[in-house]
Amino acid sequence: MIDYKKWNSGNDVHWYDDDPLLLRYVKRYLPQTVLDYVEPDFIRTGKLAAESIDRRAVYTDRDGAPKLIRYNRMGEEINQIWYNDGYLKTVEEGYGTGVVSLRYDKKAPEKIPFFANSILFYLLSQAETGFTCPVVLTQSAAFVLEKFGTETQKTEYLSRLGSQNSNERIEGATFLTEIQGGSDVGAIKTIAVKTGDYYLLTGEKWFASNCDAGLCLVLARVNDKPGTKGLGLFLVPRHLPDGSKNRISIRRLKDKLGVRAVASGEVILQEAVGYLVGEEALGFNYMAEALNVSRLGTSLGGLAIARRAFLESVIYASKREAFGQPIIHFPLVKETLADMITSIEAGWAVVAPTITLFDELHTYGTVSKEKEVLLRMLLSLAKYRLSELGVWTAKEALELHGGNGYIEEYVTARLLRDAIVHPVWEGTGNIQALEILKLLQRYGGDTILSELRHHLQRMDEPEIVYWREVMEEETQTLEHMISQMLKYEPSGAWSKKLAERMYEVYAGVHLLEEARYDLHSMKNPRRLLAAERWIRTKFIEKRCPSGSFNKKISDEEFHTLVHFA
């Protein structure tokens, strides 16, 4: 059982050792040989993120945001980004955890799955979202080279993106967005002209995060074909092999609501040298793979903020007194905290199989069209709903802190400002819903529905039978919704409602699956309680709202859920 009163804030907590939910998923989903190798990194990062990285994040957010230095004292244009010394220390320590490099660690006993890097990313994201944005962009660039780069490109650039040596390491970025179209990638006007064994890229990118990265993945038009068919993908290094600066300049930095640590700017390419990745005609396909990694990172970022928001809330509520008692004893506070942790449980029940499926396809080499389609659906579902989860929990945490939550001496204001970017990054909720609809229109719903039914068929434990039957019915309803959407609403006007229901059903079934695993392996019924609460609030109470009046959370249920009793 966790006694939250012993801590004054989340900074007193070890974010790995003191997170039983994280520990449980790590031990279930990482092979023991891998866990033995990487767990010291998890332990070190859990302490590092909670202490020094989070403290430095406060200064960077308020007073130490990056600045564009256009000219040196001699009047020469240098076009460099200034970062405060604390943030530079965070960069050194953050990448030093292995958050990118572990996947490419040649000393490891076996290939390190992306699940391990994701745990490090999750821990760091609880402290500094403005740093983990460059991290996920670096992961994305490395993954594209890992999958599609030539041996020369891997030797020259992948080795540096995934290097553990700070003197060799470079960061990555992905430049897509142009002023005439954000999500409309087919509207890109940047052009690439072949010149010998490289291309010259000319154009402007309107919103480029980590805009001074050492290596940028850039989409540019290679022919007159309309839309995305005319786009190629290029490696555009900040410095050329001879050491000279490539023709990339930053016009200005964006003044953002949150994630102020990352330099996001408007980038001008003036015949910048770029090296083609793969085939000319497949540029958008390659960048889509980078976006898949970024969407997974955005999902984990939202989940990480939700965890931090919950942690700060439950510690504060355990110590803050009003009307003669700690506010954690008040029914509405209990309900809020219980909903927070239940939603985080549901988030893990979705993101864990998503990362596992990613590793099946991209780490262990499983080849399956059905699994590829399911992964794309899950990435969009997770990105959409976990981004929103981060915003919701950060807002609830701020409100639970009352007036204190609105001032910058507490972390809640920064959490909320940082969380709000996740629904925007890498495609809004509308874009994710339409992506799911497009997959359904092309492949049908059997992929995800059969996966859900596969898990439901195995649940014959007496404690689970009733909840299984509810989810079987909800899965049937979901199938009907999909067929009706495809038949009557091909434009996608209701696609967000469908995506929301898909997430809720998937989370409900997989929470039951996780509960079943815990009952068998640990004789622990706690996760079943979380599954019951999720299913009751998302499905049963919506059918019969008046019935919920008789079901308030008991003290025993609250302590089991929130205190991990």
N, C-alpha and C positions, 0 to 999 in steps of 0.2 A: 504493500500500500504506500502511495506517495503522500508525504506530509508537505503540502505546499507552503505552510506557514514558516518553515525553516529558511525560506529564501525571501529576499527583499525585491528581487526582480529577476527577469530571465537571464541576466548576465551572471547570476550566481549558480546557474544550473549548468551541468555538463550536457551539451546538446546531443551527445551520442549515448553515453552511459546512462543518463537519466531519462531517456525516451524509450519506454518499454514497447511502444508501438513500432518504432523504427527498428529496435533490436529484434523484435519478433519477425519482421519481414526480411531483414538481413539474414537471419538464421534459417529462414525457410527457403529463400530463393537463391542464395549464393552457395555454390559447391564448397564443401568444407576445406578443400585444399586452397581454393581462392580466398575464402574467408580468413584462414590462418595467415595468408600472405598479406592481405590488405587491411585487416582489422586494426593494426597499429596506426595506419594512416587515418582510419575513421576516428579512433580515440584522440589522436593528436588534433585533428581538424575540429572535433566537437568542442574541445577546449579553446582552440585558437579563434574559432568563429564567435563563440560566446563572449570572449574577452577582448583581445586587442583589435581584431578586425571590426567588431561592432562599435567599439569606442572610436576608432578612426572614421567609421562611416558617419558618425554624428557630425564631426567637423567638416568632412567633405560635403555633406548635404547642406549644411547651413552657411559655411564660410569658405570652403575650399574647392568649389566646383572648378572644372577645367576651364582654361581660357585660351583663346586663339591669339598667338603672337605672330603678327603679320611681318614685322620688320625687326632687324637687329639695330643696335645703336649706330651702325654705320649707314643705315637707311637701305640696307640690302633686304630683299624679300626672302624670308626664311620659312614662313607658313608652317609653324610648329605649334603643337598643343602643350601648354604648361599644365602639369599636375602637381598637386601638393605632395610633400615628402611622405606624409602618412599614407596617401593612396598608393604611391609607388611601392611603399613597404607592403601594403595589402596585395598588390600585384605579385610581388616577389614571393610572399608567403602563400598566397592563394594558389597560384600555379604550382608552387612547391609541394602542395598536398598530393599532387598527382591527378588532379581533377580532369585534366586532358591526357597527360602522359601515361597514366596507368594502362590504358588500352594498348599502348605501343611499347610496353615494358618488356624487353627481351630477356630480362632476368627472371621473369615470373615463371612459376612452375607449369602454367598452362596459359592459353589465351585468356586475358582478363575480359570478362563480359562487360557490356555497357552498363549493366546493373550496378557494378562497383563504382564506376565513374559517377553514376546518377546519385548514389548515396553522398558522395563528397559534394556534388553540386547542390543537393538538397540542404546539407548542413551549412554551406557557405551562403546560400540564398536566404537563410533566416537572418543573416547579418547585413549583407550589402548586395541588393539587387543590381545596383549600378555597376558592380564588378562582375557579377555572374552573367550579365548581358554579354560583355566581351568574351567570357568563358564559353558560352554556348555558341557564339559565332565562330570562335576558334575550333570548337568541336565540330561544327557544321562543315567548315572549310576542310578540316582534316578528314572527315568522313567521305566527302566527295572525292578527294584525292585517293583515299584508301580504296574506293570503289572503282573510280574511273580514270585516275591519273596514269600517265606513262611511268615507266620505271625511272626515267630521268626526273620527272616532276616529283615523284615520291622521294627520290634521293635529295633533291634540292630543297623542296618545300615541306613535304609531309614530315620529314625527319626533324625539321625545325619547329613546326607547329606542335609536334608531340614530344619535344625534347624536355628532359628534366634539368638540363643545364641552362641557367638563366642567361648566360652570355650568348648562347646559340638560339634560344627560343624566340619566336615571333608570334604575334597574335594575328587572328584572322578576322575577316568581316565579309558580309554579303551585301552587295549594292544592287538593289532592284528598283526601289521607288523613284519615280520621276514626277514632276509637278503636274503633268497632264493625266496621271493615273496612278493610284496607289495599288489597290488590289487588281486593277486592270493591267496586268503585266503585259498583255498583248499590245498595249499602247506605247511601249518603250520606243524612244526615238534615238537613243545613243547608237552610233554606228561603229562597225568594226571593218577595217579595210585590210586585206591580206597584203603583207609586205615581206616576201621571203619566208622565213620560218616563224614569223610572228605576225601579229596584227596591230594596227594603230586604232585606238578607240577614242572617239570624240563625242562628248555629250555632257549632260548634267544629271546628277542624282540628287533628289530633293531631300530625302531623309535617310542619311547614312550613319548608322550607329557604329561606334568604334572607328571613326572615320580616318584615323591616322594609323590604322593597323598595318603591320608589315606585309600582309598578303590579303588581297581582296578578290572575292569571286564576283565577277561583273557580268550581267546579262547585256548583250548588245546585238543590234540587228546586223545580220550578215547578208541578207538578200531582200528582195521586194515581196516575199510571201507575206500574206496578212497574218496578224495576230502573233501567237507564240511560235508558229511554224518557222518564222524567219529569224529566230533568236539563237545565238550561240553563247556558250559560257566560256569565260576567260579568266585565267589567273593574271592578276595585275599586281605585281610587287611594288612596294613603296620605293625600293632601290633596285636598280638593275644589276646584273652580274658584275659589271665593271665598277660598281660602287656609286655610280652617279644616280641622282634623284630622278625618278620617273616623273612624267609630266602630269601629275595629279596635284590639284590645289584645293584648299578648303575655303569657300567664300565666307562662311560665317557658321557659328555654332548655334544650335537651337536653345532657346530659353525654356526649359521644360518644367512641368508641374512637379515631377518626381524623377527618380533614378538619375539624379544630377551628376553622379560620379562618372557616368559614361559620356564621352564626347560624341554627341550626335550633331551632324552638320550637313551643309550643302556642299557637294563635291563636284568639281569641274575637271573633266578629262579633256586634255588638249593633245590629241594624238599620243595618248599614253600607250606604252608598249604592253601588249597582252598576249598570253600564250593559250591557245585553244585547248579546252578540255574535251577529250573524246571526239565525237563527230559534230560538225557544224549544225546539223538539223536537230540535234537532240539537247540543245542547251537548256530549254525549259525543263525537260525531264531530269537532267542532272541537278538543276537548282531545286526542283521539287524534293529531291532526296535531302538536300541541305535544309529545306524548310521542315521536313519531317523531324530532323534532329532538333531544330529550333523550337518546333511545336511541342516536342517532348520536354525540352528545357523550360519552356513557358509554363507547361502544366505543372512541372515540379516546382517552379518558382511560386506559382499560386498556392500550391499545397504547403510549401515551406512557410510562406507568410501566414497561412491559416494556422499552422502549428505554433509559430511565434506569437501570433495574436491570442490564441487560446492559452498558451503558457503564461503570458503577461496578465491575462484576464483572471485566470484562476488563482495566481499568486496574489494579485491585488485584492480580489474578492475575499480571499482567506484572511487578509489583514485589515482591510478597510472596515471600520465600524460605523454603523448608523442606527439610530433608534435602539442603542444598547446592545447590539450584537453584530458580528461580522456579516457583511451583506451576502456572503455565500449561503447563508441559511434562508434567504428570502426565496419564495417559490419561483418568481419570474427569473431571478438570477440563475437558479438551478436549471430551469428549463433552457435558458440560453446556453449555459455551459454544456449541458447534455447534448443540445443540438449541434453545438460546435464540434465536440469530439466525435459525435456520430457521423457528421459530414466529413470529417477528416478520415475516419475509418472507411467510409464509403469511397473517398478519394483514393486511398491506398488500395482498396479492393479493385479499383479500375486501373490505376497506373502500374501496379505490380505485374499483372498479366500482360499489360501493354509493353513494358520494358522486356519482359521475358520473351514475348513474341518477337520483338525487335532483335533480341539476341539469337533466337532460333534462326531467323532469316539472315542476319548480317554478321553474326559472330560464329555460329556453328554450321552455317551453310545449308540449312534446310531450304529446299526449293519447293514452293507450293503457291500457286496462284490464289487459292482460297485464303491462305494465311496472309498474303500480300494485301489482298482486299480488306480483310479483317483488320490488319494493322493500320491501314489508312483510315478506316472508320474510327477505330479506337483513338488514334492520334487526334482526329478532329473533335471527337466527343470529349476527350480529356482536356484538350486545349481550351475548348469552349467553356466547359463547366468548372474546371479547376481554376481557371482565370477568374471566373465570377466568384468562386468560393473564397479566393484570397481577398477580394473586395468586400464581400459580405462579412467575413470574420473580422477583418480589420475595422470595419465600421462598427460592428457589435462590440469589439474590444474597446474602441474609443468611447462608445456610449456607456459601457460598464464602468469605465474610469471617471465618468461624469466630466466636470469641468477640467479636471487634471488631464484627461485624455486629449484635450484640445490644445494643450500647450506643448511646446517643443522640449520641455524637460523630461517628458515621457516619450517612449518610442512610438506610441500609437499613431500620432499624427504622421510621422514618416512612413510607417507601415501602410497607412491608407493611401498616401500620395504615391508610394512606390507600387502598391497593388493595382492601382487604376490603369497602369500601362499594360498589364497582361491581357485584358480583353482586346487591346488594340494591336499589340505586337503580332506579327506573323499571321495576320488574317483575323478580322473581327468575328464575333459570334455569327453574324449573317453569312460570312464567307464559309465558316466551318459547317454551318447547317446546309448550305448549298453544295458544298463538297460531298457531304454525306448523301444528299439527294442524288447527286450525279452518279455516285457509286451504286446506289440502289437502282437507279434507272438503267445502268449498264449491266450490273451483275445480279440484281434482285436481292432479296433479304435473307436468302437461305443461309448465307455464310454466318451471319451473326446469330440468327435464330437457331440454327442447328448446334452452334457452340453453346448457347444457353441451355438448350434441351439436353445436351450431352451431360452437363453438370447436374441438372435437375434430376435426371434419371438415376443418378447414383445416390441420392439422398433418401435413405430409408430409415434413418435413426428416429426413434419415437419423439425426441425433443424437436426435431426439425420438420416432421411430416406436415403439420398444419401450415407452416410458413412456406414450405415447398409448394403446397397446393395453391396458396395465394399467388406465388410467383409463376406457377404454371399458367394460371388464369391470366395474369398480367402479360406473360409472354404471348399468349394467344391473342390478347387485345392488341399488343404491339404488332403482331403479324397482320391483323386486320387494318390497323392504322397505316402500315406500309403499303398494303395493297390498295387502300382507298386513296392514299396520296398519289401513288403512281397512276391510278386510273382517272382521278378527277382533278388533281391539282399539280400538274406537271411543272407549272411555273415556280413552285416552291414557296408560295405565300405562307404556307403553314409549316414549312420545313423546320423552323426553330422549335415549334411545339413538339414535332416528331423527334428532333434531336434530344430535347430535354427528357422526353419519355424514354428514349433508348438508353440514355445515361442512367436514369433512375432504375430501370429494369435491370440493366447490366450490373449496376452496383449492388442491387438487391440480391441477385442470383449469386454473384461472386462473394458477397459478404456471407451468405449462407455456406458457400463452399469453404471459405476461410474458417467459419465457425465449425463446420464439420471436421476440418483438419485439426483444429484445436481440441475438439472433443476426443478425437482418436489419439492424437499424439501427446497431449498434455493434460487431458481430463479437465480442461479449463472451459467453463461455460460463458466467460465474459463476452467474447466476440459474438456469441449467439444473442446476447442482450442487445448489442449494438445493431445486429441485423434485424432483430425484432422491432427496435425503435425506428429504424430506417423504413422498414416495410409498413409499419403502422402509420407513420406520419406521411409517407409519400403515396400510399395507396388506400389503406383501409379507412383512415380518417377523411380522405377526400370523397369516398363513397358515402360516408355517413358522418358528417361533421358533428352532429349533436352527440354522437357516441364518445367523442374525445373528452367531453366534460367529465366523464367518470374515470378518466385515465390520466391522473397526474403522476409525476415521477415520485417513487417512494424514496426514503432515505437510503435504503439498501441498494436500490438500483442506481441511485446517484453516486454513491460511494464506489460501487463496482465499476461504473462507466468512467467516472471522472478521476477517481483516485486509484484506479487500477487495483482495486482491492481483491 
